[in-house]
């Protein structure tokens, strides 16, 4: 999920369907994308696999109806966008979802070449779909926003866990011998550095296995600080001692969520479930996702 304060002029259906690739950071394929609009602004944008419409529509509806941004608000509107090479397979399901949501959401669809309005179970008013001619895409190019990436290419930004055994052993030797104050001081030093070698990165990850250091990074998390912390945590994850990997992955999931990187957040949560089922921070992030709470709410008092 992501929310945004950047101003983009959206006039046509082509513009509207071009927007998720910019907001999500990748081209949605076989997906349902949901925008919640407040006035003339997008409060948040979120995506699910299109198959969810068929496999678990009740669960999807419950998530939407329990979202912090209710479609019943006078100034709140939903837009449902279906991206599929076979949109007719999902038209009935997405229309039923829109009906159950109430508030008459706008529903549109594309097969990546054409686009339609979805009305009464039909695909109507066929038009070409070409993001390259949209001002949404032009604005993204001007801002140097990466375009045309797949979800898999985005997820690859997380890198691989491939720690140096000697560095891991060094971290295991050093961290337990430090008192809490020394650990926090060393953590602050590592977080302020621009470059860390492998032993320092393993030490950083080792520190995050300790309660006081985990809490310190959690306290530093905000929408403005998350992108920089995300980069540090991606690096720390590559060299993390196995016993510290759950904490590092949980913090990385939070940094990705606050940065509006839904695909990376979901990938981190899947990995976290394999590492430590029920990790408290992971459970909290998953709850915020399920309630469709936008990242901007994290910084509210």
HELIX and SHEET records of a PDB file:
HELIX    1   1 UNK A   13  UNK A   24  1                                  12    
HELIX    2   2 UNK A   52  UNK A   55  1                                   4    
HELIX    3   3 UNK A   57  UNK A   65  1                                   9    
HELIX    4   4 UNK A   87  UNK A   89  5                                   3    
HELIX    5   5 UNK A   91  UNK A  101  1                                  11    
HELIX    6   6 UNK A  131  UNK A  133  5                                   3    
HELIX    7   7 UNK A  135  UNK A  142  1                                   8    
HELIX    8   8 UNK A  151  UNK A  155  1                                   5    
HELIX    9   9 UNK A  156  UNK A  158  5                                   3    
HELIX   10  10 UNK A  165  UNK A  175  1                                  11    
HELIX   11  11 UNK A  180  UNK A  192  1                                  13    
HELIX   12  12 UNK A  198  UNK A  208  1                                  11    
HELIX   13  13 UNK A  211  UNK A  220  1                                  10    
HELIX   14  14 UNK A  223  UNK A  238  1                                  16    
HELIX   15  15 UNK A  242  UNK A  244  5                                   3    
HELIX   16  16 UNK A  245  UNK A  258  1                                  14    
HELIX   17  17 UNK A  262  UNK A  275  1                                  14    
HELIX   18  18 UNK A  280  UNK A  290  1                                  11    
HELIX   19  19 UNK A  295  UNK A  299  5                                   5    
SHEET    1   A 6 UNK A  41  UNK A  49  0                                        
SHEET    2   A 6 UNK A  31  UNK A  38 -1                                        
SHEET    3   A 6 UNK A  76  UNK A  83 -1                                        
SHEET    4   A 6 UNK A 106  UNK A 110  1                                        
SHEET    5   A 6 UNK A 114  UNK A 119 -1                                        
SHEET    6   A 6 UNK A 122  UNK A 128 -1                                        
END                                                                             
